[in-house]
Amino acid sequence: MPMRTKSNVLALMTVVGVVMAAGGCKSGPPPQGPAEVATVTLRAERAVLTTELPGRTSAYMVAEIRPQVNGIIQKRLFEEGSDVKAGGVLYQIDPAPYKAAFEQAKAAYAMAEANLPSTRARAERLKTLAAIHAVGQQDYDDAAAALQTAEASAASAKAAMESARINLGYTPIKSPIPGRIGRSAVTVGALVAAYQPAALAVVQQLDPIYVDVTQSSSEILRLRRNLESGRLKQDGEAQSKVRLLLEDGTAYRLEGVLQFRDVTVDPSTGSVTLRAVFPNPGHALLPGMFVRAIVEEGVNEKALFVPQQGVTRDPKGNPIAWVVDKEDKVEQRTVELDRAIGDKWLVAKGLSPGDRLIVEGLQKVRPGSTVRPVPFNGPAKGGPSPEAR
């Protein structure tokens, strides 16, 4: 092919390529606008904040039944596992020796009392005669001493009689408290000793019942700071209300009351014991059960809850949130989280009511970029639970 013809062909092909390229550009997709993101507009609301603490139940009162006199168990007057009343007789110790001792002491007291009138009369007569020197002073002194001895003997006999009566009264062993009694450690015919180390039985009062839970000292300091700063307010009597979750996760139907918080931190665990009192009419709660107590800390009048998917972490692990400003531009915020409540975070710092938080489309945004916000219609749109843990 001649050189000139080849040059013309190459030029023609170049023109055709440019035209095709221009035509291809015109047929491509149009330039895209701002990225679409789903946002939630934050609002402050009133929330009762609670904390969930582990603990165990314990009896309201416990009485270990022990004899106060020696003797043989003559009767057992209760059924194991039954309810007993305060003052109810549980065991009967053979009273015969103590009845005899009481009668003997009673007779000795009567004898001492019988000697008193004549001794007193003689002392009074000799006192009168000694005053007119009709008898010697020594005679009167002897009569006065005899009277004092007789009075002391009568007092001693009375005390011995009272002691015998008390010992006789101890032969029926009674329950000092109302409650439920456990198994008996002795049977009829057993020999028991006064104030022996081993208890005959144990009575426990189960209604009401204690729930002892533990709280870390750091949590107590955090709660105190929140109360002092005004972030939390105690809601009067409601602040002391306590609810209970049983070991299987079910809720106990009756509310309890926080009775006290211990004043000493356990050095081995760094925790403080809290004690609550719960009514237990059906004895559903038994001593030693593991439970979780939901204790009301206080009321946050301006609580700010955000969906958890709206909070991410930076490379250092700090929580961050992305919000859309008035000009529909993206802004990154570093936030401080208080606690998780369900699928939401309670925010302490970094966000304010009215902020539009991005919860979907975070992969499309960067600081300063313009976006097209739309309302988020997912589950996170609903408000938080009225009670927070």
C-alpha positions as CSV (number, residue, x, y, z in Angstrom):
1,M,0.0,0.0,0.0
2,P,1.4,3.4,-0.9
3,M,2.6,5.4,2.1
4,R,0.1,8.3,1.7
5,T,-2.9,5.9,1.5
6,K,-1.7,4.2,4.8
7,S,-1.5,7.6,6.6
8,N,-5.1,8.4,5.5
9,V,-6.4,5.1,6.9
10,L,-4.7,5.7,10.2
11,A,-6.1,9.2,10.5
12,L,-9.6,7.9,9.7
13,M,-9.4,5.2,12.4
14,T,-8.3,7.8,15.0
15,V,-11.3,10.0,14.2
16,V,-13.7,7.0,14.5
17,G,-12.2,6.0,17.9
18,V,-12.6,9.6,19.3
19,V,-16.2,9.7,18.1
20,M,-17.0,6.3,19.6
21,A,-15.3,7.3,22.9
22,A,-17.4,10.5,23.0
23,G,-20.6,8.5,22.3
24,G,-19.7,6.1,25.0
25,C,-19.3,8.9,27.6
26,K,-22.7,10.3,26.8
27,S,-24.4,7.0,27.3
28,G,-22.9,6.3,30.8
29,P,-24.7,6.8,34.2
30,P,-25.2,10.4,35.4
31,P,-23.1,11.8,38.2
32,Q,-24.4,10.6,41.7
33,G,-25.6,13.1,44.4
34,P,-25.1,13.0,48.2
35,A,-25.2,9.7,50.0
36,E,-28.4,8.7,51.7
37,V,-28.2,7.9,55.4
38,A,-30.8,6.9,58.0
39,T,-30.9,9.1,61.1
40,V,-32.6,9.3,64.5
41,T,-33.3,12.6,66.1
42,L,-32.3,12.4,69.8
43,R,-34.6,13.5,72.5
44,A,-34.2,13.7,76.3
45,E,-36.6,11.8,78.5
46,R,-37.2,10.9,82.1
47,A,-35.8,7.5,83.1
48,V,-35.6,5.6,86.4
49,L,-32.1,4.0,86.5
50,T,-31.6,0.8,88.2
51,T,-28.7,-1.6,88.8
52,E,-28.8,-5.4,88.9
53,L,-26.8,-7.0,91.7
54,P,-26.2,-10.7,92.6
55,G,-27.1,-11.9,96.1
56,R,-28.5,-14.6,98.2
57,T,-31.5,-14.9,100.5
58,S,-31.2,-15.3,104.3
59,A,-33.7,-15.9,107.1
60,Y,-35.1,-12.8,108.8
61,M,-34.4,-14.4,112.2
62,V,-32.7,-17.7,113.2
63,A,-33.0,-19.4,116.5
64,E,-30.9,-22.4,117.4
65,I,-32.8,-24.4,120.0
66,R,-30.6,-25.6,122.9
67,P,-31.6,-26.9,126.4
68,Q,-31.0,-24.8,129.5
69,V,-31.1,-27.7,131.9
70,N,-29.8,-31.2,131.9
71,G,-32.2,-34.1,131.5
72,I,-33.8,-36.8,129.3
73,I,-36.0,-35.8,126.4
74,Q,-39.5,-37.0,127.3
75,K,-41.5,-35.8,124.3
76,R,-41.0,-34.1,121.0
77,L,-44.0,-31.9,120.3
78,F,-43.5,-30.7,116.7
79,E,-43.3,-32.1,113.2
80,E,-40.1,-31.6,111.3
81,G,-40.5,-28.9,108.6
82,S,-43.6,-27.4,110.1
83,D,-44.4,-23.9,111.2
84,V,-44.1,-23.1,114.9
85,K,-45.3,-20.2,117.0
86,A,-43.3,-18.1,119.3
87,G,-43.5,-19.6,122.8
88,G,-44.7,-23.0,121.4
89,V,-43.3,-26.0,123.2
90,L,-40.9,-28.1,121.0
91,Y,-39.4,-30.6,123.5
92,Q,-40.3,-31.7,127.0
93,I,-37.4,-32.6,129.4
94,D,-38.4,-35.0,132.2
95,P,-39.5,-32.5,134.9
96,A,-39.7,-34.8,137.9
97,P,-36.3,-34.0,139.4
98,Y,-36.9,-30.3,139.0
99,K,-40.3,-30.5,140.5
100,A,-38.9,-32.2,143.6
101,A,-36.1,-29.6,143.8
102,F,-38.6,-26.8,143.6
103,E,-40.8,-28.3,146.3
104,Q,-37.8,-28.7,148.6
105,A,-36.6,-25.2,148.0
106,K,-40.2,-24.0,148.6
107,A,-40.3,-25.8,152.0
108,A,-36.9,-24.4,153.0
109,Y,-38.1,-20.9,152.3
110,A,-41.3,-21.5,154.3
111,M,-39.2,-22.7,157.3
112,A,-37.0,-19.7,157.1
113,E,-40.0,-17.4,156.9
114,A,-41.5,-19.2,160.0
115,N,-38.5,-18.3,162.2
116,L,-38.6,-14.7,161.4
117,P,-41.6,-13.4,163.5
118,S,-40.3,-14.8,166.9
119,T,-36.7,-13.7,166.2
120,R,-37.9,-10.2,165.2
121,A,-40.1,-9.9,168.3
122,R,-37.3,-11.0,170.7
123,A,-35.0,-8.4,169.1
124,E,-37.6,-5.6,169.6
125,R,-38.2,-6.6,173.2
126,L,-34.5,-6.6,174.1
127,K,-34.0,-3.3,172.4
128,T,-36.6,-1.7,174.7
129,L,-35.1,-3.3,177.8
130,A,-31.6,-2.4,176.8
131,A,-32.7,1.2,176.5
132,I,-33.7,1.3,180.3
133,H,-30.7,-0.9,181.2
134,A,-33.0,-3.8,182.2
135,V,-30.8,-6.2,180.2
136,G,-27.3,-6.0,179.1
137,Q,-26.3,-4.5,175.8
138,Q,-24.7,-7.7,174.7
139,D,-28.0,-9.6,175.0
140,Y,-29.6,-7.0,172.6
141,D,-26.7,-7.3,170.2
142,D,-27.0,-11.0,170.1
143,A,-30.7,-10.8,169.4
144,A,-30.2,-8.2,166.6
145,A,-27.6,-10.4,165.0
146,A,-29.9,-13.4,165.2
147,L,-32.6,-11.4,163.5
148,Q,-30.3,-10.4,160.6
149,T,-29.2,-14.0,160.2
150,A,-32.8,-15.2,160.1
151,E,-33.6,-12.5,157.5
152,A,-30.6,-13.5,155.4
153,S,-31.6,-17.2,155.6
154,A,-35.1,-16.4,154.4
155,A,-33.7,-14.3,151.5
156,S,-31.4,-17.1,150.5
157,A,-34.1,-19.7,150.7
158,K,-36.3,-17.5,148.5
159,A,-33.6,-17.2,145.9
160,A,-33.0,-20.9,146.0
161,M,-36.8,-21.4,145.5
162,E,-36.8,-19.0,142.6
163,S,-33.8,-20.7,141.0
164,A,-35.6,-24.1,141.3
165,R,-38.7,-22.6,139.8
166,I,-36.7,-21.2,136.8
167,N,-35.1,-24.6,136.2
168,L,-38.4,-26.3,136.3
169,G,-39.7,-23.7,133.8
170,Y,-36.8,-24.7,131.5
171,T,-37.9,-28.3,131.2
172,P,-40.4,-27.5,128.4
173,I,-38.1,-26.2,125.6
174,K,-39.9,-23.4,123.7
175,S,-39.4,-21.6,120.4
176,P,-38.3,-18.0,121.0
177,I,-39.5,-16.9,117.5
178,P,-42.2,-17.8,115.0
179,G,-41.0,-19.6,111.9
180,R,-40.3,-22.9,110.2
181,I,-38.4,-25.6,112.1
182,G,-36.0,-28.0,110.4
183,R,-35.0,-31.5,111.3
184,S,-34.6,-32.7,114.9
185,A,-31.1,-33.7,116.0
186,V,-32.4,-35.8,118.9
187,T,-35.1,-38.3,119.6
188,V,-37.2,-39.1,122.6
189,G,-35.0,-40.6,125.3
190,A,-31.9,-38.7,124.4
191,L,-29.8,-37.2,127.2
192,V,-29.2,-33.5,126.7
193,A,-27.0,-31.0,128.5
194,A,-27.5,-27.4,129.4
195,Y,-26.2,-25.0,126.8
196,Q,-24.6,-27.8,124.8
197,P,-22.8,-26.8,121.6
198,A,-25.0,-28.9,119.3
199,A,-28.5,-27.4,118.6
200,L,-31.5,-29.7,119.0
201,A,-33.2,-28.0,116.0
202,V,-33.2,-24.7,114.2
203,V,-36.1,-22.3,113.7
204,Q,-36.0,-19.8,110.9
205,Q,-38.4,-17.0,110.3
206,L,-39.0,-16.8,106.5
207,D,-41.7,-14.1,106.3
208,P,-40.3,-11.5,105.8
209,I,-36.9,-12.6,104.4
210,Y,-33.6,-10.9,103.8
211,V,-31.8,-10.6,100.5
212,D,-28.1,-9.7,100.8
213,V,-26.5,-8.4,97.6
214,T,-23.0,-7.0,96.9
215,Q,-22.1,-3.8,95.1
216,S,-18.6,-2.8,94.2
217,S,-17.2,0.3,95.9
218,S,-16.4,1.9,92.5
219,E,-20.1,1.7,91.6
220,I,-21.0,3.3,94.9
221,L,-18.6,6.2,94.1
222,R,-20.0,6.6,90.6
223,L,-23.5,6.7,92.0
224,R,-22.5,9.3,94.6
225,R,-20.8,11.5,91.9
226,N,-24.0,11.3,89.8
227,L,-26.2,12.3,92.7
228,E,-23.9,15.2,93.7
229,S,-23.6,16.5,90.2
230,G,-27.4,16.5,89.7
231,R,-27.3,14.0,86.9
232,L,-29.4,11.7,89.1
233,K,-32.0,12.5,91.6
234,Q,-33.4,10.3,94.3
235,D,-37.2,9.8,93.9
236,G,-38.2,9.9,97.6
237,E,-39.5,6.6,98.9
238,A,-39.4,5.0,95.4
239,Q,-35.6,5.1,95.6
240,S,-35.6,2.4,98.2
241,K,-37.8,-0.1,96.2
242,V,-36.1,-3.3,95.1
243,R,-37.3,-6.0,92.7
244,L,-36.1,-9.5,92.5
245,L,-35.2,-12.0,89.7
246,L,-35.1,-15.6,90.8
247,E,-32.5,-18.2,89.8
248,D,-34.5,-19.4,86.8
249,G,-34.9,-15.8,85.5
250,T,-38.5,-15.3,86.5
251,A,-39.5,-12.2,88.4
252,Y,-40.6,-12.4,92.0
253,R,-44.1,-10.9,92.3
254,L,-43.6,-8.8,95.4
255,E,-41.4,-5.7,95.8
256,G,-38.9,-5.3,98.7
257,V,-37.4,-2.4,100.4
258,L,-33.7,-1.5,100.7
259,Q,-33.0,-1.6,104.5
260,F,-29.4,-0.5,104.7
261,R,-26.0,-0.3,103.0
262,D,-23.0,-1.6,105.0
263,V,-20.4,0.9,106.1
264,T,-17.4,-1.4,105.5
265,V,-15.8,-2.5,102.3
266,D,-14.8,-6.1,102.1
267,P,-11.0,-5.9,101.5
268,S,-11.0,-9.3,99.7
269,T,-13.6,-8.4,97.1
270,G,-13.8,-4.6,97.2
271,S,-17.5,-4.7,97.6
272,V,-20.2,-3.5,100.0
273,T,-23.2,-5.5,101.2
274,L,-26.7,-4.2,100.7
275,R,-29.6,-5.7,102.6
276,A,-33.2,-5.7,101.3
277,V,-36.3,-7.0,103.1
278,F,-39.0,-8.9,101.0
279,P,-42.4,-10.2,102.1
280,N,-42.5,-13.9,101.7
281,P,-46.1,-15.1,102.5
282,G,-46.0,-18.3,100.5
283,H,-42.4,-19.2,101.5
284,A,-41.4,-19.2,97.8
285,L,-38.0,-17.8,98.9
286,L,-35.9,-20.1,101.0
287,P,-32.6,-19.2,102.7
288,G,-29.5,-19.7,100.6
289,M,-31.2,-19.1,97.2
290,F,-29.2,-17.3,94.5
291,V,-31.1,-14.2,93.2
292,R,-30.5,-11.0,91.4
293,A,-31.9,-7.8,92.9
294,I,-32.8,-4.8,90.8
295,V,-32.1,-1.7,93.0
296,E,-33.4,1.7,92.0
297,E,-30.5,4.2,91.9
298,G,-32.4,7.4,91.1
299,V,-34.1,9.4,88.4
300,N,-32.4,11.0,85.4
301,E,-34.7,13.7,84.2
302,K,-32.8,14.3,80.9
303,A,-31.6,10.8,80.0
304,L,-30.3,10.5,76.4
305,F,-30.7,7.1,74.8
306,V,-29.1,6.2,71.4
307,P,-29.3,3.0,69.3
308,Q,-26.2,0.9,69.8
309,Q,-25.7,0.6,66.0
310,G,-25.2,4.4,66.0
311,V,-22.1,4.2,68.1
312,T,-18.8,2.8,66.7
313,R,-15.2,2.8,67.9
314,D,-12.1,4.6,66.7
315,P,-8.8,2.8,66.3
316,K,-8.0,3.5,69.9
317,G,-11.2,1.9,71.1
318,N,-12.9,5.2,72.0
319,P,-16.7,5.4,71.3
320,I,-17.6,7.8,68.5
321,A,-20.9,8.8,66.9
322,W,-21.7,10.4,63.5
323,V,-24.2,13.2,63.4
324,V,-25.7,15.4,60.6
325,D,-25.5,19.1,61.2
326,K,-28.0,21.8,60.0
327,E,-26.2,22.0,56.6
328,D,-26.5,18.2,56.1
329,K,-22.8,17.7,56.6
330,V,-21.4,14.8,58.6
331,E,-19.7,15.5,61.9
332,Q,-17.8,13.0,64.1
333,R,-18.3,13.2,67.9
334,T,-16.4,11.5,70.7
335,V,-19.0,10.3,73.3
336,E,-18.9,9.0,76.8
337,L,-21.2,6.1,77.5
338,D,-22.8,5.4,80.9
339,R,-24.3,1.9,80.4
340,A,-26.1,-0.4,77.9
341,I,-29.9,-0.6,78.3
342,G,-31.3,-3.3,76.0
343,D,-30.3,-2.3,72.4
344,K,-29.5,1.3,73.4
345,W,-26.7,3.2,75.1
346,L,-27.2,5.8,77.8
347,V,-25.0,8.7,76.7
348,A,-23.3,10.8,79.4
349,K,-21.4,13.3,77.2
350,G,-20.8,14.1,73.6
351,L,-24.4,14.3,72.2
352,S,-27.3,16.6,72.8
353,P,-31.1,16.6,72.4
354,G,-32.0,17.5,68.8
355,D,-28.8,15.9,67.2
356,R,-29.5,13.8,64.1
357,L,-27.5,10.6,64.7
358,I,-26.6,8.4,61.8
359,V,-27.6,4.7,62.4
360,E,-27.5,3.3,58.9
361,G,-25.1,4.2,56.0
362,L,-22.1,4.8,58.2
363,Q,-19.9,3.1,55.5
364,K,-20.8,5.9,53.1
365,V,-19.8,8.9,55.2
366,R,-16.7,10.8,56.2
367,P,-16.2,13.9,58.2
368,G,-17.4,17.0,56.4
369,S,-19.2,15.2,53.6
370,T,-22.7,16.2,52.5
371,V,-25.4,13.5,52.9
372,R,-29.1,13.2,52.4
373,P,-30.7,12.2,55.8
374,V,-33.9,10.2,55.9
375,P,-35.7,9.1,59.1
376,F,-34.8,5.7,60.4
377,N,-37.8,3.4,60.6
378,G,-36.3,0.4,62.3
379,P,-36.8,-0.9,65.9
380,A,-34.4,1.7,67.3
381,K,-36.9,4.4,66.6
382,G,-38.9,3.5,69.7
383,G,-38.2,4.9,73.1
384,P,-36.2,3.1,75.7
385,S,-37.6,1.0,78.5
386,P,-38.9,3.3,81.3
387,E,-36.6,1.5,83.7
388,A,-32.9,1.1,83.0
389,R,-30.3,-1.2,84.5
